Amino acid sequence: MEEYKKVTISFTKDQLEKLDEILKHEQGYTRSSLVREAVDNYIGYRVQKESVSYLSPIISQNIKLVLGRFEENLSEMLFKLAVEVSKSNILSARNSELNDYALNYINAVSEQLVAEHNGVLDLEKARDFIDGEENG
């Protein structure tokens, strides 16, 4: 069991009233235990405040590490996706027996669509765009 040392602390009347009001709602607390808990919380706050300069670089370093790993994973996924899209395009072109002109046209239209919409494609708008190109 912890050993306690008795000290004298002075409170204002308002502080004591607020303390007693809290005690009405807390079971198992005494004035002393509540004051000790308050002191522990304040000590923790002060220690944390002093250690911010120590923790800040560590947190920053960890965030950079996590973002670096995320970037590597994302790049790997994009590469794999590009390979799959390329395979699909090759199979489609082979099955459709498209000539070089048609393949170049599809590539140019695709690049233009992606560029115009910042990589976000709406298939209906793409169809309308292609229909407009063919009719215009």
N, CA, C and O atoms as a GROMACS GRO file, in nm:
protein
  544
    1MET      N    1   0.084  -0.118   0.000
    1MET     CA    2   0.000   0.000   0.000
    1MET      C    3   0.088   0.124   0.000
    1MET      O    4   0.194   0.128   0.062
    2GLU      N    5   0.041   0.224  -0.072
    2GLU     CA    6   0.117   0.349  -0.078
    2GLU      C    7   0.112   0.422   0.055
    2GLU      O    8   0.014   0.419   0.128
    3GLU      N    9   0.224   0.487   0.083
    3GLU     CA   10   0.231   0.564   0.207
    3GLU      C   11   0.201   0.710   0.175
    3GLU      O   12   0.254   0.766   0.078
    4TYR      N   13   0.117   0.770   0.255
    4TYR     CA   14   0.078   0.910   0.233
    4TYR      C   15   0.143   0.998   0.338
    4TYR      O   16   0.166   0.958   0.452
    5LYS      N   17   0.173   1.121   0.296
    5LYS     CA   18   0.225   1.220   0.388
    5LYS      C   19   0.122   1.332   0.395
    5LYS      O   20   0.077   1.383   0.292
    6LYS      N   21   0.086   1.369   0.516
    6LYS     CA   22  -0.016   1.470   0.536
    6LYS      C   23   0.044   1.609   0.513
    6LYS      O   24   0.152   1.642   0.564
    7VAL      N   25  -0.028   1.691   0.435
    7VAL     CA   26   0.013   1.830   0.411
    7VAL      C   27  -0.111   1.918   0.428
    7VAL      O   28  -0.224   1.871   0.422
    8THR      N   29  -0.085   2.044   0.449
    8THR     CA   30  -0.196   2.138   0.464
    8THR      C   31  -0.211   2.215   0.334
    8THR      O   32  -0.115   2.270   0.280
    9ILE      N   33  -0.335   2.218   0.285
    9ILE     CA   34  -0.365   2.292   0.163
    9ILE      C   35  -0.481   2.385   0.193
    9ILE      O   36  -0.576   2.347   0.261
   10SER      N   37  -0.473   2.505   0.143
   10SER     CA   38  -0.580   2.602   0.164
   10SER      C   39  -0.662   2.616   0.036
   10SER      O   40  -0.607   2.629  -0.073
   11PHE      N   41  -0.794   2.614   0.051
   11PHE     CA   42  -0.886   2.631  -0.060
   11PHE      C   43  -0.977   2.749  -0.033
   11PHE      O   44  -1.001   2.786   0.082
   12THR      N   45  -1.026   2.808  -0.140
   12THR     CA   46  -1.128   2.911  -0.122
   12THR      C   47  -1.261   2.840  -0.093
   12THR      O   48  -1.275   2.720  -0.115
   13LYS      N   49  -1.356   2.918  -0.044
   13LYS     CA   50  -1.488   2.861  -0.015
   13LYS      C   51  -1.552   2.806  -0.142
   13LYS      O   52  -1.614   2.700  -0.140
   14ASP      N   53  -1.536   2.878  -0.252
   14ASP     CA   54  -1.592   2.836  -0.381
   14ASP      C   55  -1.528   2.704  -0.429
   14ASP      O   56  -1.597   2.615  -0.479
   15GLN      N   57  -1.397   2.692  -0.412
   15GLN     CA   58  -1.330   2.569  -0.451
   15GLN      C   59  -1.380   2.450  -0.370
   15GLN      O   60  -1.403   2.342  -0.425
   16LEU      N   61  -1.397   2.469  -0.241
   16LEU     CA   62  -1.447   2.360  -0.156
   16LEU      C   63  -1.590   2.321  -0.194
   16LEU      O   64  -1.624   2.203  -0.195
   17GLU      N   65  -1.673   2.420  -0.225
   17GLU     CA   66  -1.811   2.390  -0.267
   17GLU      C   67  -1.813   2.309  -0.396
   17GLU      O   68  -1.889   2.213  -0.407
   18LYS      N   69  -1.729   2.346  -0.492
   18LYS     CA   70  -1.721   2.272  -0.619
   18LYS      C   71  -1.668   2.131  -0.596
   18LYS      O   72  -1.715   2.035  -0.656
   19LEU      N   73  -1.569   2.120  -0.508
   19LEU     CA   74  -1.513   1.990  -0.475
   19LEU      C   75  -1.619   1.900  -0.411
   19LEU      O   76  -1.633   1.783  -0.448
   20ASP      N   77  -1.694   1.955  -0.317
   20ASP     CA   78  -1.800   1.877  -0.251
   20ASP      C   79  -1.912   1.841  -0.347
   20ASP      O   80  -1.973   1.735  -0.334
   21GLU      N   81  -1.940   1.928  -0.443
   21GLU     CA   82  -2.043   1.900  -0.544
   21GLU      C   83  -2.001   1.781  -0.630
   21GLU      O   84  -2.082   1.694  -0.662
   22ILE      N   85  -1.874   1.777  -0.667
   22ILE     CA   86  -1.821   1.664  -0.745
   22ILE      C   87  -1.829   1.536  -0.662
   22ILE      O   88  -1.864   1.430  -0.715
   23LEU      N   89  -1.797   1.546  -0.534
   23LEU     CA   90  -1.798   1.428  -0.447
   23LEU      C   91  -1.937   1.366  -0.434
   23LEU      O   92  -1.950   1.246  -0.413
   24LYS      N   93  -2.041   1.448  -0.445
   24LYS     CA   94  -2.178   1.397  -0.436
   24LYS      C   95  -2.206   1.297  -0.550
   24LYS      O   96  -2.285   1.204  -0.534
   25HIS      N   97  -2.141   1.318  -0.665
   25HIS     CA   98  -2.167   1.235  -0.783
   25HIS      C   99  -2.065   1.123  -0.800
   25HIS      O  100  -2.082   1.037  -0.887
   26GLU      N  101  -1.962   1.123  -0.721
   26GLU     CA  102  -1.857   1.021  -0.733
   26GLU      C  103  -1.860   0.930  -0.611
   26GLU      O  104  -1.856   0.977  -0.497
   27GLN      N  105  -1.866   0.802  -0.635
   27GLN     CA  106  -1.867   0.708  -0.524
   27GLN      C  107  -1.724   0.663  -0.495
   27GLN      O  108  -1.646   0.640  -0.586
   28GLY      N  109  -1.692   0.650  -0.368
   28GLY     CA  110  -1.561   0.600  -0.328
   28GLY      C  111  -1.453   0.705  -0.324
   28GLY      O  112  -1.336   0.673  -0.300
   29TYR      N  113  -1.489   0.830  -0.346
   29TYR     CA  114  -1.391   0.938  -0.342
   29TYR      C  115  -1.403   1.014  -0.210
   29TYR      O  116  -1.511   1.028  -0.153
   30THR      N  117  -1.290   1.060  -0.165
   30THR     CA  118  -1.285   1.154  -0.053
   30THR      C  119  -1.224   1.282  -0.108
   30THR      O  120  -1.176   1.285  -0.221
   31ARG      N  121  -1.227   1.387  -0.028
   31ARG     CA  122  -1.162   1.510  -0.073
   31ARG      C  123  -1.015   1.483  -0.104
   31ARG      O  124  -0.963   1.530  -0.206
   32SER      N  125  -0.950   1.409  -0.017
   32SER     CA  126  -0.807   1.382  -0.037
   32SER      C  127  -0.782   1.305  -0.166
   32SER      O  128  -0.691   1.339  -0.242
   33SER      N  129  -0.862   1.201  -0.191
   33SER     CA  130  -0.839   1.120  -0.311
   33SER      C  131  -0.866   1.202  -0.438
   33SER      O  132  -0.796   1.187  -0.538
   34LEU      N  133  -0.968   1.288  -0.432
   34LEU     CA  134  -0.999   1.372  -0.546
   34LEU      C  135  -0.886   1.472  -0.572
   34LEU      O  136  -0.849   1.495  -0.687
   35VAL      N  137  -0.832   1.531  -0.466
   35VAL     CA  138  -0.722   1.626  -0.481
   35VAL      C  139  -0.598   1.554  -0.534
   35VAL      O  140  -0.528   1.607  -0.620
   36ARG      N  141  -0.570   1.431  -0.483
   36ARG     CA  142  -0.454   1.356  -0.532
   36ARG      C  143  -0.468   1.326  -0.681
   36ARG      O  144  -0.372   1.337  -0.757
   37GLU      N  145  -0.590   1.288  -0.722
   37GLU     CA  146  -0.612   1.259  -0.864
   37GLU      C  147  -0.593   1.385  -0.948
   37GLU      O  148  -0.534   1.380  -1.056
   38ALA      N  149  -0.642   1.497  -0.898
   38ALA     CA  150  -0.626   1.625  -0.970
   38ALA      C  151  -0.477   1.659  -0.983
   38ALA      O  152  -0.432   1.705  -1.088
   39VAL      N  153  -0.401   1.638  -0.877
   39VAL     CA  154  -0.258   1.666  -0.880
   39VAL      C  155  -0.188   1.574  -0.979
   39VAL      O  156  -0.102   1.618  -1.056
   40ASP      N  157  -0.224   1.445  -0.978
   40ASP     CA  158  -0.165   1.349  -1.074
   40ASP      C  159  -0.194   1.391  -1.218
   40ASP      O  160  -0.106   1.386  -1.304
   41ASN      N  161  -0.318   1.433  -1.244
   41ASN     CA  162  -0.354   1.478  -1.378
   41ASN      C  163  -0.274   1.601  -1.418
   41ASN      O  164  -0.227   1.611  -1.532
   42TYR      N  165  -0.257   1.694  -1.327
   42TYR     CA  166  -0.181   1.815  -1.358
   42TYR      C  167  -0.033   1.783  -1.380
   42TYR      O  168   0.030   1.840  -1.468
   43ILE      N  169   0.020   1.693  -1.301
   43ILE     CA  170   0.160   1.652  -1.320
   43ILE      C  171   0.177   1.588  -1.457
   43ILE      O  172   0.273   1.616  -1.528
   44GLY      N  173   0.082   1.501  -1.494
   44GLY     CA  174   0.087   1.439  -1.626
   44GLY      C  175   0.080   1.541  -1.737
   44GLY      O  176   0.150   1.530  -1.838
   45TYR      N  177  -0.005   1.641  -1.720
   45TYR     CA  178  -0.018   1.748  -1.818
   45TYR      C  179   0.114   1.823  -1.833
   45TYR      O  180   0.159   1.849  -1.945
   46ARG      N  181   0.178   1.856  -1.719
   46ARG     CA  182   0.305   1.930  -1.724
   46ARG      C  183   0.416   1.847  -1.788
   46ARG      O  184   0.495   1.899  -1.868
   47VAL      N  185   0.422   1.720  -1.754
   47VAL     CA  186   0.525   1.633  -1.811
   47VAL      C  187   0.504   1.621  -1.962
   47VAL      O  188   0.600   1.627  -2.040
   48GLN      N  189   0.378   1.604  -2.002
   48GLN     CA  190   0.347   1.593  -2.145
   48GLN      C  191   0.384   1.721  -2.217
   48GLN      O  192   0.437   1.717  -2.328
   49LYS      N  193   0.356   1.834  -2.156
   49LYS     CA  194   0.384   1.963  -2.217
   49LYS      C  195   0.534   1.979  -2.240
   49LYS      O  196   0.576   2.034  -2.342
   50GLU      N  197   0.615   1.932  -2.145
   50GLU     CA  198   0.760   1.941  -2.158
   50GLU      C  199   0.814   1.842  -2.259
   50GLU      O  200   0.919   1.866  -2.319
   51SER      N  201   0.744   1.731  -2.280
   51SER     CA  202   0.796   1.627  -2.369
   51SER      C  203   0.751   1.645  -2.514
   51SER      O  204   0.787   1.564  -2.599
   52VAL      N  205   0.673   1.749  -2.545
   52VAL     CA  206   0.627   1.772  -2.681
   52VAL      C  207   0.746   1.789  -2.774
   52VAL      O  208   0.745   1.737  -2.886
   53SER      N  209   0.848   1.860  -2.730
   53SER     CA  210   0.965   1.882  -2.816
   53SER      C  211   1.039   1.751  -2.842
   53SER      O  212   1.110   1.739  -2.941
   54TYR      N  213   1.022   1.654  -2.754
   54TYR     CA  214   1.083   1.523  -2.772
   54TYR      C  215   0.998   1.436  -2.864
   54TYR      O  216   1.050   1.368  -2.952
   55LEU      N  217   0.865   1.440  -2.843
   55LEU     CA  218   0.774   1.354  -2.918
   55LEU      C  219   0.749   1.402  -3.061
   55LEU      O  220   0.729   1.320  -3.150
   56SER      N  221   0.750   1.531  -3.082
   56SER     CA  222   0.715   1.587  -3.212
   56SER      C  223   0.801   1.529  -3.325
   56SER      O  224   0.744   1.486  -3.426
   57PRO      N  225   0.934   1.527  -3.313
   57PRO     CA  226   1.014   1.469  -3.422
   57PRO      C  227   0.987   1.320  -3.442
   57PRO      O  228   0.991   1.271  -3.555
   58ILE      N  229   0.961   1.247  -3.334
   58ILE     CA  230   0.933   1.104  -3.345
   58ILE      C  231   0.803   1.081  -3.421
   58ILE      O  232   0.796   0.995  -3.508
   59ILE      N  233   0.701   1.159  -3.387
   59ILE     CA  234   0.572   1.147  -3.456
   59ILE      C  235   0.588   1.182  -3.603
   59ILE      O  236   0.536   1.112  -3.690
   60SER      N  237   0.660   1.290  -3.631
   60SER     CA  238   0.682   1.332  -3.769
   60SER      C  239   0.756   1.225  -3.848
   60SER      O  240   0.721   1.198  -3.963
   61GLN      N  241   0.857   1.165  -3.788
   61GLN     CA  242   0.934   1.061  -3.854
   61GLN      C  243   0.846   0.939  -3.884
   61GLN      O  244   0.855   0.880  -3.991
   62ASN      N  245   0.760   0.903  -3.789
   62ASN     CA  246   0.670   0.789  -3.810
   62ASN      C  247   0.568   0.816  -3.919
   62ASN      O  248   0.536   0.727  -3.998
   63ILE      N  249   0.518   0.939  -3.925
   63ILE     CA  250   0.423   0.975  -4.030
   63ILE      C  251   0.491   0.965  -4.167
   63ILE      O  252   0.433   0.914  -4.262
   64LYS      N  253   0.615   1.015  -4.176
   64LYS     CA  254   0.688   1.006  -4.304
   64LYS      C  255   0.710   0.860  -4.344
   64LYS      O  256   0.700   0.826  -4.461
   65LEU      N  257   0.740   0.776  -4.247
   65LEU     CA  258   0.762   0.634  -4.273
   65LEU      C  259   0.634   0.568  -4.324
   65LEU      O  260   0.636   0.493  -4.422
   66VAL      N  261   0.522   0.596  -4.259
   66VAL     CA  262   0.394   0.539  -4.300
   66VAL      C  263   0.356   0.588  -4.440
   66VAL      O  264   0.309   0.510  -4.522
   67LEU      N  265   0.375   0.718  -4.466
   67LEU     CA  266   0.342   0.772  -4.599
   67LEU      C  267   0.432   0.713  -4.706
   67LEU      O  268   0.387   0.687  -4.818
   68GLY      N  269   0.559   0.690  -4.673
   68GLY     CA  270   0.651   0.628  -4.768
   68GLY      C  271   0.606   0.488  -4.804
   68GLY      O  272   0.608   0.450  -4.921
   69ARG      N  273   0.566   0.411  -4.704
   69ARG     CA  274   0.517   0.274  -4.729
   69ARG      C  275   0.389   0.278  -4.812
   69ARG      O  276   0.370   0.196  -4.902
   70PHE      N  277   0.301   0.373  -4.779
   70PHE     CA  278   0.176   0.386  -4.854
   70PHE      C  279   0.206   0.418  -5.000
   70PHE      O  280   0.144   0.361  -5.090
   71GLU      N  281   0.300   0.509  -5.024
   71GLU     CA  282   0.337   0.546  -5.160
   71GLU      C  283   0.393   0.425  -5.237
   71GLU      O  284   0.359   0.404  -5.353
   72GLU      N  285   0.477   0.347  -5.171
   72GLU     CA  286   0.532   0.227  -5.235
   72GLU      C  287   0.421   0.129  -5.270
   72GLU      O  288   0.418   0.075  -5.381
   73ASN      N  289   0.330   0.105  -5.176
   73ASN     CA  290   0.219   0.012  -5.201
   73ASN      C  291   0.128   0.061  -5.313
   73ASN      O  292   0.086  -0.017  -5.399
   74LEU      N  293   0.099   0.190  -5.312
   74LEU     CA  294   0.013   0.248  -5.414
   74LEU      C  295   0.079   0.238  -5.551
   74LEU      O  296   0.014   0.205  -5.650
   75SER      N  297   0.209   0.267  -5.558
   75SER     CA  298   0.281   0.258  -5.685
   75SER      C  299   0.280   0.115  -5.737
   75SER      O  300   0.262   0.092  -5.856
   76GLU      N  301   0.299   0.020  -5.648
   76GLU     CA  302   0.298  -0.121  -5.688
   76GLU      C  303   0.160  -0.162  -5.740
   76GLU      O  304   0.149  -0.232  -5.841
   77MET      N  305   0.053  -0.116  -5.672
   77MET     CA  306  -0.082  -0.149  -5.717
   77MET      C  307  -0.112  -0.085  -5.852
   77MET      O  308  -0.174  -0.148  -5.937
   78LEU      N  309  -0.068   0.040  -5.873
   78LEU     CA  310  -0.091   0.106  -6.000
   78LEU      C  311  -0.017   0.036  -6.114
   78LEU      O  312  -0.068   0.025  -6.225
   79PHE      N  313   0.105  -0.010  -6.085
   79PHE     CA  314   0.181  -0.083  -6.186
   79PHE      C  315   0.107  -0.211  -6.225
   79PHE      O  316   0.093  -0.242  -6.344
   80LYS      N  317   0.060  -0.286  -6.123
   80LYS     CA  318  -0.011  -0.411  -6.151
   80LYS      C  319  -0.140  -0.384  -6.230
   80LYS      O  320  -0.174  -0.458  -6.321
   81LEU      N  321  -0.210  -0.276  -6.194
   81LEU     CA  322  -0.332  -0.239  -6.265
   81LEU      C  323  -0.300  -0.204  -6.410
   81LEU      O  324  -0.373  -0.243  -6.501
   82ALA      N  325  -0.193  -0.130  -6.432
   82ALA     CA  326  -0.153  -0.092  -6.568
   82ALA      C  327  -0.121  -0.215  -6.652
   82ALA      O  328  -0.154  -0.221  -6.770
   83VAL      N  329  -0.056  -0.315  -6.590
   83VAL     CA  330  -0.025  -0.439  -6.662
   83VAL      C  331  -0.155  -0.509  -6.701
   83VAL      O  332  -0.168  -0.555  -6.815
   84GLU      N  333  -0.251  -0.518  -6.609
   84GLU     CA  334  -0.378  -0.584  -6.639
   84GLU      C  335  -0.455  -0.510  -6.748
   84GLU      O  336  -0.512  -0.573  -6.837
   85VAL      N  337  -0.456  -0.378  -6.743
   85VAL     CA  338  -0.525  -0.299  -6.845
   85VAL      C  339  -0.457  -0.320  -6.981
   85VAL      O  340  -0.524  -0.333  -7.084
   86SER      N  341  -0.326  -0.324  -6.979
   86SER     CA  342  -0.251  -0.346  -7.103
   86SER      C  343  -0.285  -0.482  -7.163
   86SER      O  344  -0.306  -0.493  -7.284
   87LYS      N  345  -0.290  -0.586  -7.080
   87LYS     CA  346  -0.326  -0.720  -7.131
   87LYS      C  347  -0.465  -0.717  -7.190
   87LYS      O  348  -0.489  -0.774  -7.297
   88SER      N  349  -0.557  -0.651  -7.121
   88SER     CA  350  -0.695  -0.643  -7.169
   88SER      C  351  -0.701  -0.569  -7.303
   88SER      O  352  -0.772  -0.611  -7.394
   89ASN      N  353  -0.626  -0.461  -7.314
   89ASN     CA  354  -0.624  -0.384  -7.439
   89ASN      C  355  -0.568  -0.466  -7.554
   89ASN      O  356  -0.620  -0.462  -7.665
   90ILE      N  357  -0.461  -0.541  -7.527
   90ILE     CA  358  -0.400  -0.624  -7.631
   90ILE      C  359  -0.498  -0.730  -7.679
   90ILE      O  360  -0.513  -0.751  -7.799
   91LEU      N  361  -0.566  -0.796  -7.584
   91LEU     CA  362  -0.664  -0.898  -7.622
   91LEU      C  363  -0.780  -0.838  -7.701
   91LEU      O  364  -0.826  -0.896  -7.799
   92SER      N  365  -0.828  -0.722  -7.657
   92SER     CA  366  -0.939  -0.657  -7.728
   92SER      C  367  -0.897  -0.618  -7.869
   92SER      O  368  -0.973  -0.638  -7.965
   93ALA      N  369  -0.779  -0.563  -7.882
   93ALA     CA  370  -0.731  -0.522  -8.014
   93ALA      C  371  -0.714  -0.642  -8.105
   93ALA      O  372  -0.748  -0.636  -8.223
   94ARG      N  373  -0.661  -0.751  -8.052
   94ARG     CA  374  -0.639  -0.872  -8.131
   94ARG      C  375  -0.772  -0.933  -8.175
   94ARG      O  376  -0.788  -0.974  -8.290
   95ASN      N  377  -0.868  -0.938  -8.082
   95ASN     CA  378  -1.000  -0.996  -8.115
   95ASN      C  379  -1.078  -0.908  -8.210
   95ASN      O  380  -1.156  -0.959  -8.291
   96SER      N  381  -1.060  -0.778  -8.202
   96SER     CA  382  -1.134  -0.686  -8.289
   96SER      C  383  -1.067  -0.668  -8.423
   96SER      O  384  -1.125  -0.609  -8.514
   97GLU      N  385  -0.946  -0.717  -8.436
   97GLU     CA  386  -0.868  -0.702  -8.559
   97GLU      C  387  -0.864  -0.556  -8.604
   97GLU      O  388  -0.890  -0.525  -8.720
   98LEU      N  389  -0.831  -0.469  -8.510
   98LEU     CA  390  -0.822  -0.326  -8.541
   98LEU      C  391  -0.692  -0.295  -8.612
   98LEU      O  392  -0.588  -0.355  -8.582
   99ASN      N  393  -0.697  -0.202  -8.706
   99ASN     CA  394  -0.574  -0.161  -8.774
   99ASN      C  395  -0.501  -0.056  -8.690
   99ASN      O  396  -0.553  -0.010  -8.589
  100ASP      N  397  -0.383  -0.017  -8.733
  100ASP     CA  398  -0.302   0.078  -8.657
  100ASP      C  399  -0.372   0.213  -8.642
  100ASP      O  400  -0.362   0.278  -8.538
  101TYR      N  401  -0.443   0.256  -8.747
  101TYR     CA  402  -0.513   0.383  -8.740
  101TYR      C  403  -0.618   0.380  -8.629
  101TYR      O  404  -0.628   0.475  -8.550
  102ALA      N  405  -0.696   0.274  -8.623
  102ALA     CA  406  -0.802   0.262  -8.522
  102ALA      C  407  -0.742   0.256  -8.381
  102ALA      O  408  -0.794   0.318  -8.288
  103LEU      N  409  -0.632   0.182  -8.366
  103LEU     CA  410  -0.567   0.174  -8.234
  103LEU      C  411  -0.514   0.310  -8.191
  103LEU      O  412  -0.528   0.349  -8.075
  104ASN      N  413  -0.453   0.383  -8.285
  104ASN     CA  414  -0.402   0.517  -8.252
  104ASN      C  415  -0.515   0.612  -8.217
  104ASN      O  416  -0.502   0.695  -8.126
  105TYR      N  417  -0.628   0.601  -8.289
  105TYR     CA  418  -0.744   0.686  -8.261
  105TYR      C  419  -0.798   0.657  -8.121
  105TYR      O  420  -0.825   0.750  -8.045
  106ILE      N  421  -0.814   0.529  -8.088
  106ILE     CA  422  -0.864   0.491  -7.955
  106ILE      C  423  -0.770   0.543  -7.846
  106ILE      O  424  -0.816   0.593  -7.743
  107ASN      N  425  -0.641   0.532  -7.869
  107ASN     CA  426  -0.543   0.581  -7.772
  107ASN      C  427  -0.554   0.732  -7.754
  107ASN      O  428  -0.554   0.781  -7.641
  108ALA      N  429  -0.564   0.805  -7.864
  108ALA     CA  430  -0.572   0.952  -7.857
  108ALA      C  431  -0.700   0.996  -7.786
  108ALA      O  432  -0.697   1.086  -7.702
  109VAL      N  433  -0.812   0.932  -7.819
  109VAL     CA  434  -0.939   0.967  -7.756
  109VAL      C  435  -0.932   0.935  -7.606
  109VAL      O  436  -0.979   1.014  -7.524
  110SER      N  437  -0.876   0.822  -7.572
  110SER     CA  438  -0.864   0.783  -7.431
  110SER      C  439  -0.780   0.883  -7.353
  110SER      O  440  -0.817   0.925  -7.243
  111GLU      N  441  -0.666   0.920  -7.410
  111GLU     CA  442  -0.580   1.018  -7.343
  111GLU      C  443  -0.652   1.150  -7.324
  111GLU      O  444  -0.642   1.212  -7.218
  112GLN      N  445  -0.725   1.194  -7.425
  112GLN     CA  446  -0.797   1.320  -7.418
  112GLN      C  447  -0.906   1.314  -7.311
  112GLN      O  448  -0.923   1.408  -7.234
  113LEU      N  449  -0.980   1.204  -7.307
  113LEU     CA  450  -1.086   1.189  -7.207
  113LEU      C  451  -1.030   1.193  -7.065
  113LEU      O  452  -1.082   1.262  -6.978
  114VAL      N  453  -0.924   1.119  -7.043
  114VAL     CA  454  -0.863   1.114  -6.910
  114VAL      C  455  -0.810   1.252  -6.871
  114VAL      O  456  -0.830   1.296  -6.758
  115ALA      N  457  -0.744   1.320  -6.964
  115ALA     CA  458  -0.689   1.452  -6.935
  115ALA      C  459  -0.798   1.554  -6.905
  115ALA      O  460  -0.784   1.636  -6.814
  116GLU      N  461  -0.907   1.550  -6.981
  116GLU     CA  462  -1.015   1.646  -6.962
  116GLU      C  463  -1.086   1.629  -6.828
  116GLU      O  464  -1.137   1.725  -6.772
  117HIS      N  465  -1.088   1.506  -6.778
  117HIS     CA  466  -1.164   1.478  -6.656
  117HIS      C  467  -1.074   1.444  -6.538
  117HIS      O  468  -1.121   1.386  -6.439
  118ASN      N  469  -0.947   1.478  -6.547
  118ASN     CA  470  -0.852   1.453  -6.439
  118ASN      C  471  -0.853   1.308  -6.392
  118ASN      O  472  -0.841   1.282  -6.272
  119GLY      N  473  -0.867   1.217  -6.482
  119GLY     CA  474  -0.862   1.075  -6.448
  119GLY      C  475  -0.994   1.018  -6.400
  119GLY      O  476  -1.002   0.897  -6.377
  120VAL      N  477  -1.098   1.102  -6.386
  120VAL     CA  478  -1.228   1.052  -6.340
  120VAL      C  479  -1.318   1.043  -6.463
  120VAL      O  480  -1.354   1.144  -6.524
  121LEU      N  481  -1.354   0.922  -6.497
  121LEU     CA  482  -1.432   0.903  -6.619
  121LEU      C  483  -1.576   0.864  -6.588
  121LEU      O  484  -1.602   0.782  -6.500
  122ASP      N  485  -1.667   0.924  -6.659
  122ASP     CA  486  -1.808   0.888  -6.656
  122ASP      C  487  -1.834   0.819  -6.790
  122ASP      O  488  -1.818   0.880  -6.895
  123LEU      N  489  -1.874   0.693  -6.786
  123LEU     CA  490  -1.887   0.617  -6.910
  123LEU      C  491  -1.990   0.677  -7.005
  123LEU      O  492  -1.973   0.671  -7.127
  124GLU      N  493  -2.096   0.733  -6.951
  124GLU     CA  494  -2.196   0.795  -7.038
  124GLU      C  495  -2.137   0.916  -7.111
  124GLU      O  496  -2.160   0.935  -7.230
  125LYS      N  497  -2.062   0.998  -7.037
  125LYS     CA  498  -1.998   1.115  -7.100
  125LYS      C  499  -1.895   1.069  -7.204
  125LYS      O  500  -1.881   1.132  -7.309
  126ALA      N  501  -1.824   0.961  -7.174
  126ALA     CA  502  -1.725   0.909  -7.269
  126ALA      C  503  -1.795   0.864  -7.397
  126ALA      O  504  -1.747   0.891  -7.507
  127ARG      N  505  -1.908   0.794  -7.383
  127ARG     CA  506  -1.983   0.747  -7.500
  127ARG      C  507  -2.032   0.867  -7.582
  127ARG      O  508  -2.020   0.868  -7.704
  128ASP      N  509  -2.087   0.969  -7.513
  128ASP     CA  510  -2.135   1.088  -7.581
  128ASP      C  511  -2.022   1.161  -7.653
  128ASP      O  512  -2.040   1.213  -7.763
  129PHE      N  513  -1.905   1.164  -7.589
  129PHE     CA  514  -1.790   1.230  -7.648
  129PHE      C  515  -1.748   1.157  -7.776
  129PHE      O  516  -1.723   1.220  -7.879
  130ILE      N  517  -1.742   1.024  -7.768
  130ILE     CA  518  -1.700   0.944  -7.885
  130ILE      C  519  -1.805   0.955  -7.995
  130ILE      O  520  -1.770   0.967  -8.112
  131ASP      N  521  -1.933   0.950  -7.958
  131ASP     CA  522  -2.038   0.966  -8.059
  131ASP      C  523  -2.027   1.100  -8.127
  131ASP      O  524  -2.046   1.110  -8.248
  132GLY      N  525  -1.997   1.206  -8.050
  132GLY     CA  526  -1.981   1.340  -8.107
  132GLY      C  527  -1.861   1.347  -8.201
  132GLY      O  528  -1.867   1.416  -8.302
  133GLU      N  529  -1.754   1.278  -8.168
  133GLU     CA  530  -1.636   1.276  -8.253
  133GLU      C  531  -1.666   1.206  -8.387
  133GLU      O  532  -1.623   1.251  -8.493
  134GLU      N  533  -1.740   1.096  -8.378
  134GLU     CA  534  -1.769   1.020  -8.500
  134GLU      C  535  -1.866   1.095  -8.592
  134GLU      O  536  -1.857   1.087  -8.715
  135ASN      N  537  -1.961   1.169  -8.530
  135ASN     CA  538  -2.061   1.243  -8.609
  135ASN      C  539  -2.010   1.378  -8.654
  135ASN      O  540  -2.063   1.436  -8.749
  136GLY      N  541  -1.909   1.431  -8.586
  136GLY     CA  542  -1.865   1.567  -8.613
  136GLY      C  543  -1.755   1.574  -8.705
  136GLY      O  544  -1.708   1.683  -8.737
   0.00000   0.00000   0.00000
